[in-house]
Amino acid sequence: MALPAGPATRPLAAASTSLAPRLLIITDHTELARALEHHISIVWPDAECRVHAPLISGRLHSAFTAVGYDAVLLDDRGERGRGEEWLENFQHRSGFPPVIYLAPGDDPALAVRVVERGAVDCVIRERIDHRRLASALRDAVQRRRQELALWRTSSQAEQLSRFGPVKILGHRFVRELAIGGTSMVYLAESERAGEMVVLKVLRDAPETGDQYTQFSRFLQEYELISKIRHPNVVRIFDLGIADDHAYIAMEYFPRGDLRGRIAKGIEPRLALQYLSQMAAALQVVHEVGVLHRDLKPGNIMERSDGSLALIDFGLAKHTEVNADMTAAGEIFGTPYYMSPEQGHGQELDERSDLYSLGVIFHEMLTGKKPFLAPTPMGVIYLHGNAPRPALSAELSEYQPLLDKLIAIEPAERCASARELLSEVAQMEAVSA
């Protein structure tokens, strides 16, 4: 059965828009996503398409309005047939782009229904009519760009681009996440990234002394991470200066950090998998000459697909930087996860990060930190002097690996993240 007639078709010439559009495709089916990308590339060879798979990446954040996209293509089968629910949800999001619905060809009632509910057109999924889809896309993009041009000049757009005292164009304020001594952190929607981001804004303009040092550390954090492309390292989308304030737009993790996972309990095999992911991240970090220096569960985030990513390199130091930003003997980091040498302000290398990773591994396995004391200095003392913790009989197979990670002397630890990955792989192979 044919679907209702769509917009009048036009010659398939290049679209009138000066910039190639950005389109969001929502489907759990790879073959449909590829087919749509092919049709779109015929209309706009330089178009940018992002595919969101609900069963892998979950639902879109409730504050997401797709401000960075010109149109959305929504598969009826999304999230096991909840396409209509998604469409209805989108209609309640202010300023959401036009939606083109992909539906089965044997359900004309559905096609009528989704158009009545707000879709600009409904296209047969099994045999896509290119002319119809191209026409719908052109009309949707033109309409979207006209709406955005008007919206960007509105007082509402002006207000939503303010983050505390700072106006940051291209980002839409959602809510404040944290205010610290040196920075303000917000949840925002980035037009450039096309997704929710965490905006970290330096509180004070750079001048001299401590403020200049804070500013330098802030920029260094971005420069170090932005060079790294790895699935277990946070993605950095943007760096800028606005109203004399530096800011970084980075990946947002709706599932939160590893602390929540630890509180719920982690199966030993999963703890080993997590250890492998964090070691893989450290390998690429260390290979570019970077030490993290503040590894802890709060700086390890979980993505919607269950993978982990390292964040917060605010204390990171490039091993080749001549001008050290910390005074001799000055201690930075979190005492519960510090290596003995870091706790005493000594020179650090990759094995210090691996020690911190070992402490996290112990906490994942047992739900407890290995060393506790009433004061930070007491904890630091235990790291350097107390006997290494013994795991229970049920966890005894992990004891040799744990001992090699949290040995007091760096020379007795794994020499590198690469070596740690090799040992984890061997353990996984034996238990497979």
C-alpha positions as CSV (number, residue, x, y, z in Angstrom):
1,M,0.0,0.0,0.0
2,A,1.3,3.5,-0.8
3,L,1.8,6.1,1.9
4,P,0.0,9.4,1.7
5,A,1.4,11.8,-0.9
6,G,4.3,13.8,0.4
7,P,5.6,17.3,-0.5
8,A,5.8,18.0,-4.2
9,T,9.0,16.7,-5.7
10,R,11.7,19.0,-7.2
11,P,14.6,18.3,-9.5
12,L,17.4,16.6,-7.7
13,A,19.9,19.4,-8.0
14,A,22.1,20.6,-5.2
15,A,20.2,22.1,-2.3
16,S,20.0,25.8,-1.9
17,T,21.5,25.8,1.6
18,S,25.0,27.3,1.6
19,L,26.3,24.9,4.3
20,A,25.9,21.2,4.2
21,P,23.3,20.1,6.7
22,R,23.7,18.0,9.8
23,L,21.2,15.2,10.2
24,L,20.4,12.9,13.1
25,I,19.3,9.4,12.2
26,I,17.6,7.4,15.0
27,T,17.6,3.7,14.4
28,D,18.8,0.4,15.8
29,H,19.3,-1.0,12.4
30,T,22.7,-0.5,10.7
31,E,21.4,-1.4,7.2
32,L,18.7,1.4,7.4
33,A,21.2,3.9,8.7
34,R,23.6,3.1,5.8
35,A,20.8,3.4,3.2
36,L,19.7,6.8,4.6
37,E,23.3,8.0,4.6
38,H,23.6,7.0,0.9
39,H,20.4,8.9,-0.1
40,I,21.5,11.9,1.9
41,S,24.9,11.9,0.3
42,I,23.3,12.1,-3.2
43,V,21.5,15.3,-2.1
44,W,24.4,16.8,-0.1
45,P,27.7,15.1,-0.7
46,D,29.2,16.9,2.3
47,A,26.3,16.3,4.7
48,E,27.1,15.2,8.2
49,C,25.1,12.3,9.6
50,R,25.1,11.1,13.2
51,V,23.4,7.8,14.0
52,H,21.9,7.3,17.4
53,A,21.0,3.7,18.3
54,P,18.6,3.6,21.2
55,L,19.3,0.0,22.3
56,I,23.0,0.8,22.6
57,S,23.1,4.5,23.6
58,G,19.8,4.7,25.4
59,R,17.3,7.5,25.2
60,L,18.2,11.1,24.4
61,H,18.7,13.3,27.4
62,S,15.5,15.0,28.5
63,A,17.0,18.4,27.9
64,F,18.3,17.6,24.4
65,T,16.6,19.7,21.7
66,A,18.9,18.8,18.7
67,V,19.8,22.4,18.3
68,G,22.9,21.4,16.2
69,Y,20.8,19.5,13.6
70,D,18.8,20.5,10.6
71,A,16.5,17.5,10.6
72,V,15.9,14.2,12.3
73,L,15.1,10.9,10.6
74,L,13.3,8.5,13.0
75,D,12.9,4.8,12.5
76,D,9.5,3.4,13.6
77,R,11.4,0.3,15.0
78,G,13.6,2.4,17.3
79,E,13.9,0.9,20.8
80,R,11.9,-2.2,19.8
81,G,9.1,-0.4,18.1
82,R,8.7,2.7,20.2
83,G,9.1,5.1,17.3
84,E,5.7,6.8,17.9
85,E,6.6,7.3,21.6
86,W,9.9,9.0,20.5
87,L,8.0,11.2,18.0
88,E,5.5,12.3,20.7
89,N,8.3,13.1,23.1
90,F,10.1,15.2,20.5
91,Q,7.0,17.3,20.0
92,H,7.2,18.5,23.6
93,R,10.8,19.6,23.2
94,S,11.0,23.3,22.4
95,G,12.7,24.1,19.1
96,F,13.2,20.5,18.1
97,P,14.1,20.1,14.3
98,P,11.6,18.7,11.7
99,V,11.2,14.9,11.9
100,I,10.9,12.6,8.9
101,Y,9.4,9.3,10.0
102,L,10.5,5.9,8.5
103,A,7.6,3.4,8.6
104,P,6.6,0.0,7.1
105,G,4.8,0.2,3.8
106,D,2.0,-2.0,4.8
107,D,0.6,0.4,7.5
108,P,-1.0,3.5,5.9
109,A,-2.8,4.3,9.1
110,L,0.5,4.6,10.9
111,A,1.7,7.0,8.2
112,V,-1.3,9.2,8.6
113,R,-1.1,9.1,12.4
114,V,2.6,10.2,12.6
115,V,2.1,13.1,10.2
116,E,-0.9,14.2,12.3
117,R,1.3,14.0,15.4
118,G,3.9,16.3,13.9
119,A,6.3,14.5,11.5
120,V,6.8,16.5,8.4
121,D,6.6,13.4,6.2
122,C,6.5,9.6,6.5
123,V,8.6,7.5,4.1
124,I,8.4,3.8,3.4
125,R,11.3,2.2,5.1
126,E,11.7,-1.0,3.0
127,R,11.9,0.8,-0.4
128,I,12.9,4.4,0.1
129,D,11.6,6.7,-2.6
130,H,14.6,8.9,-3.2
131,R,12.8,11.8,-4.8
132,R,10.3,12.0,-1.9
133,L,12.9,11.7,0.8
134,A,15.1,14.3,-0.9
135,S,12.2,16.7,-1.3
136,A,11.2,16.3,2.4
137,L,14.8,16.8,3.5
138,R,15.2,20.0,1.5
139,D,12.0,21.5,2.8
140,A,12.8,20.4,6.4
141,V,16.3,21.9,6.2
142,Q,15.1,25.2,4.7
143,R,12.4,25.5,7.3
144,R,14.8,24.7,10.2
145,R,17.4,27.2,9.1
146,Q,14.8,30.0,8.9
147,E,13.5,29.1,12.4
148,L,17.0,29.1,13.8
149,A,18.0,32.4,12.2
150,L,15.0,34.0,14.0
151,W,15.7,32.2,17.3
152,R,19.3,33.2,17.5
153,T,18.3,36.9,17.5
154,S,15.8,36.4,20.3
155,S,16.2,37.4,24.0
156,Q,15.7,33.7,24.9
157,A,18.7,32.7,22.9
158,E,20.7,35.4,24.6
159,Q,19.7,34.2,28.0
160,L,20.3,30.5,27.3
161,S,23.9,31.3,26.2
162,R,24.8,32.7,29.6
163,F,26.8,30.5,32.0
164,G,27.1,32.5,35.2
165,P,28.8,35.7,34.3
166,V,30.0,34.4,30.9
167,K,28.2,34.4,27.6
168,I,29.3,31.4,25.4
169,L,27.8,31.3,22.0
170,G,26.9,28.0,20.4
171,H,26.0,26.4,23.8
172,R,22.6,26.2,25.5
173,F,22.5,26.3,29.3
174,V,20.7,23.4,30.9
175,R,21.8,23.5,34.6
176,E,24.6,24.1,36.9
177,L,26.6,21.0,38.0
178,A,29.2,22.4,40.4
179,I,30.9,25.6,41.5
180,G,34.5,25.2,42.7
181,G,37.3,27.4,43.8
182,T,38.7,27.8,40.3
183,S,36.0,26.8,37.9
184,M,32.2,26.6,37.2
185,V,30.8,23.4,35.7
186,Y,27.6,23.3,33.7
187,L,25.5,20.9,31.7
188,A,24.9,22.3,28.3
189,E,23.8,21.4,24.8
190,S,26.5,22.1,22.2
191,E,25.4,23.2,18.8
192,R,28.8,22.3,17.4
193,A,29.0,18.8,19.0
194,G,25.4,18.1,18.4
195,E,25.0,16.6,21.9
196,M,24.9,17.3,25.6
197,V,28.3,18.4,27.0
198,V,29.9,19.4,30.3
199,L,31.1,23.0,30.1
200,K,34.0,23.8,32.5
201,V,34.5,27.5,32.8
202,L,37.5,29.1,34.6
203,R,36.1,31.4,37.2
204,D,38.7,34.3,37.0
205,A,40.3,36.0,34.1
206,P,44.1,35.2,33.8
207,E,46.3,37.8,35.3
208,T,49.4,36.9,37.3
209,G,50.5,34.7,40.1
210,D,48.1,32.0,41.3
211,Q,45.4,33.0,38.8
212,Y,47.8,32.7,35.9
213,T,48.9,29.3,37.2
214,Q,45.3,28.1,37.4
215,F,44.7,29.4,33.9
216,S,47.8,27.6,32.6
217,R,46.7,24.4,34.2
218,F,43.2,24.7,32.7
219,L,44.5,25.2,29.2
220,Q,47.1,22.4,29.7
221,E,44.2,20.0,30.7
222,Y,42.6,20.6,27.3
223,E,45.8,20.5,25.3
224,L,46.9,17.2,26.8
225,I,43.5,15.4,26.4
226,S,42.6,16.8,23.0
227,K,45.6,15.1,21.4
228,I,44.3,11.7,22.5
229,R,41.7,9.7,20.6
230,H,40.7,6.6,22.5
231,P,37.4,5.0,23.5
232,N,38.4,5.0,27.2
233,V,39.5,8.7,27.4
234,V,37.0,11.6,27.6
235,R,36.3,13.4,24.4
236,I,37.0,17.1,24.2
237,F,34.8,19.0,21.8
238,D,35.8,22.6,22.1
239,L,38.1,25.1,23.8
240,G,37.5,28.8,23.8
241,I,37.7,32.2,25.5
242,A,34.5,34.1,26.2
243,D,34.4,37.3,28.2
244,D,38.0,36.8,29.3
245,H,37.1,33.3,30.7
246,A,38.5,30.1,29.3
247,Y,36.2,27.2,28.8
248,I,36.3,23.6,27.8
249,A,33.3,21.6,26.3
250,M,33.7,17.9,27.0
251,E,31.8,14.7,26.9
252,Y,28.8,14.2,29.2
253,F,28.3,10.9,31.0
254,P,24.7,10.4,32.1
255,R,25.4,7.2,34.0
256,G,27.8,9.0,36.3
257,D,31.1,7.7,37.7
258,L,32.5,4.5,39.0
259,R,31.6,5.2,42.6
260,G,28.0,4.3,41.9
261,R,29.0,1.0,40.3
262,I,31.3,0.2,43.3
263,A,28.5,1.0,45.7
264,K,26.2,-1.5,43.9
265,G,28.9,-4.2,43.9
266,I,31.0,-5.3,40.9
267,E,31.5,-9.0,39.9
268,P,35.2,-9.9,39.9
269,R,35.3,-10.6,36.1
270,L,33.7,-7.3,35.4
271,A,36.2,-5.6,37.7
272,L,39.0,-7.2,35.6
273,Q,37.4,-5.9,32.4
274,Y,37.2,-2.4,33.9
275,L,40.8,-2.7,34.9
276,S,41.7,-3.6,31.4
277,Q,39.8,-0.6,30.0
278,M,41.5,1.8,32.4
279,A,44.9,0.3,31.6
280,A,44.2,0.8,27.9
281,A,43.4,4.4,28.6
282,L,46.6,4.9,30.6
283,Q,48.7,3.3,27.9
284,V,47.8,6.0,25.3
285,V,48.0,8.7,28.0
286,H,51.4,7.6,29.1
287,E,52.6,7.2,25.5
288,V,52.2,10.9,24.8
289,G,54.1,11.7,27.9
290,V,51.2,12.5,30.3
291,L,50.7,11.4,33.9
292,H,47.2,11.7,35.2
293,R,48.2,12.0,38.9
294,D,44.6,11.9,40.2
295,L,43.1,8.6,39.4
296,K,40.1,7.7,41.5
297,P,36.6,6.3,41.0
298,G,35.2,9.8,40.7
299,N,37.4,10.5,37.7
300,I,36.3,7.3,35.9
301,M,33.0,7.7,34.1
302,E,30.6,5.2,32.6
303,R,29.1,5.6,29.1
304,S,25.6,4.5,28.1
305,D,27.1,1.5,26.4
306,G,28.8,0.4,29.6
307,S,32.4,1.4,28.6
308,L,34.5,3.5,31.0
309,A,36.4,6.7,30.3
310,L,39.0,8.7,32.2
311,I,38.3,12.3,32.9
312,D,39.6,15.3,34.8
313,F,43.2,15.8,33.9
314,G,43.4,19.0,35.9
315,L,46.4,17.6,37.8
316,A,48.0,16.0,34.8
317,K,51.6,17.0,34.1
318,H,53.4,16.5,30.8
319,T,56.6,14.7,31.6
320,E,58.5,16.8,29.1
321,V,57.4,20.2,30.3
322,N,60.4,22.2,31.6
323,A,58.5,24.6,33.9
324,D,56.9,22.4,36.5
325,M,53.7,23.9,37.7
326,T,54.1,22.5,41.2
327,A,56.5,23.6,43.8
328,A,59.1,21.1,45.0
329,G,57.5,18.7,47.5
330,E,54.0,20.0,46.9
331,I,51.3,17.3,47.0
332,F,48.3,17.1,44.7
333,G,45.8,14.3,44.4
334,T,43.5,12.2,46.6
335,P,45.3,10.5,49.6
336,Y,43.2,7.3,49.4
337,Y,44.5,6.6,45.9
338,M,48.0,8.1,46.1
339,S,51.2,6.1,45.5
340,P,53.7,6.3,48.4
341,E,56.0,8.5,46.3
342,Q,53.2,10.9,45.4
343,G,52.1,11.1,49.0
344,H,55.6,12.3,49.9
345,G,55.9,14.8,47.1
346,Q,58.6,12.8,45.2
347,E,59.3,12.4,41.5
348,L,56.6,10.4,39.7
349,D,56.4,8.2,36.7
350,E,53.9,5.9,35.0
351,R,54.0,3.4,37.9
352,S,52.4,6.0,40.2
353,D,49.3,6.0,38.1
354,L,49.3,2.2,38.0
355,Y,49.5,2.2,41.8
356,S,46.3,4.3,41.9
357,L,44.7,2.0,39.5
358,G,45.6,-0.9,41.8
359,V,43.9,0.8,44.7
360,I,40.8,1.2,42.5
361,F,41.0,-2.5,41.5
362,H,41.0,-3.4,45.2
363,E,37.9,-1.2,45.8
364,M,36.1,-2.7,42.8
365,L,36.8,-6.3,44.1
366,T,36.0,-5.7,47.8
367,G,33.9,-2.5,47.9
368,K,36.4,-1.1,50.4
369,K,39.5,1.2,50.2
370,P,42.7,-0.7,51.2
371,F,44.0,2.0,53.6
372,L,41.9,4.0,56.0
373,A,43.0,6.4,58.7
374,P,41.5,9.4,60.6
375,T,43.6,12.0,58.8
376,P,45.0,12.4,55.2
377,M,48.5,12.1,56.5
378,G,47.6,8.9,58.3
379,V,46.4,7.4,55.0
380,I,49.6,8.6,53.2
381,Y,51.6,6.9,56.0
382,L,49.8,3.6,55.5
383,H,50.3,3.6,51.8
384,G,54.1,3.7,52.4
385,N,54.4,1.5,55.4
386,A,51.5,-0.8,56.1
387,P,51.4,-4.5,54.9
388,R,49.6,-4.9,51.6
389,P,45.9,-6.0,52.0
390,A,45.1,-9.6,51.6
391,L,42.0,-10.6,49.5
392,S,39.5,-13.2,50.7
393,A,39.9,-16.8,49.6
394,E,37.2,-16.3,46.9
395,L,39.3,-13.5,45.4
396,S,42.7,-15.1,45.9
397,E,43.4,-15.5,42.2
398,Y,43.6,-11.7,41.9
399,Q,46.1,-11.4,44.7
400,P,49.3,-11.6,42.7
401,L,48.1,-8.9,40.2
402,L,46.9,-6.7,43.1
403,D,50.3,-7.0,44.9
404,K,52.1,-6.1,41.7
405,L,50.0,-3.0,41.3
406,I,50.2,-1.6,44.8
407,A,53.7,-2.6,45.8
408,I,55.4,0.0,48.0
409,E,58.5,0.2,45.8
410,P,57.8,1.3,42.2
411,A,60.4,-1.2,41.0
412,E,58.2,-4.0,42.2
413,R,55.2,-2.9,40.3
414,C,54.1,-3.4,36.7
415,A,56.5,-1.3,34.7
416,S,53.9,0.0,32.3
417,A,50.3,0.0,31.3
418,R,51.2,-2.2,28.4
419,E,52.6,-4.8,30.8
420,L,49.5,-4.6,32.9
421,L,47.3,-5.1,29.9
422,S,49.3,-8.2,29.0
423,E,48.9,-9.7,32.5
424,V,45.2,-9.0,32.5
425,A,44.8,-10.6,29.0
426,Q,46.6,-13.7,30.3
427,M,44.3,-13.9,33.4
428,E,41.2,-13.6,31.1
429,A,42.5,-16.3,28.8
430,V,43.1,-18.7,31.6
431,S,39.6,-18.2,33.1
432,A,37.8,-18.3,29.7
